[in-house]
């Protein structure tokens, strides 16, 4: 009875624990500049369950790590427009969102170890226009012919309370590696990145990779924008249907002894874990539209997490229930 009462309280209490676990940045104060970049020397800010770290250099008026902003400029190229998302607003036309300038590794810590369901990610205007058009320091993605296999990739690492890396989720902010150029894309909308596979973590670390690299490292501006951590909107977004993960099906659910998957044709990796994160099964599927998970050891009744990852780094997770006959 006590567990049921607690669950009911979470559903009906305004400002409940569920709400406190999310970070939407809307309740953060912003001055007349329209952004916070750590110039107060605090080195961090907190929103919801999360603390976002920042490094500010007063001698050079420069920063790295996380900032937050309400800027809306989607047309001005270059470094002077480093606080705008290419979407022109936060998720759902909200006013505020975060911008990360990722130098090496940038991190978020949690108030206590917890599951993180996901977050919305998009390109900054600075990075987007740089990849789309090129400039004095960066190349136009795809090159003059459109055939260059360029990419801009975000790696999200989960860190456990003991310091071990739990898992890595990869998200492509730009991908020009397709054989058909019409499938190449630059992310221009808020995209939900599922982080269920990280498991229970104490920190989340971010790093970036690009195909455009010079003598001093990555040429692509190392900026990303994020919003609504742990708060997925009812309306979902897509990269012009270039990721076919949305068509992946798992059935039956609940299942007795067989798990069937149906894909669009492609290359996939499959993992099955229990709710403690213990890996029970993994396999690769190449160019198959139908696949059956064959688990040698019998499974106990309960809930399991089946994760499917495609060849471009997109991840989709399914909670499935094992029952007896």
Order of alpha helices (4+ residues) and beta strands (2+ residues): alpha-alpha-beta-beta-beta-beta-beta-beta-beta-alpha-beta-beta-beta-beta-beta-beta-beta-beta-beta-beta-beta-beta-beta-beta-beta
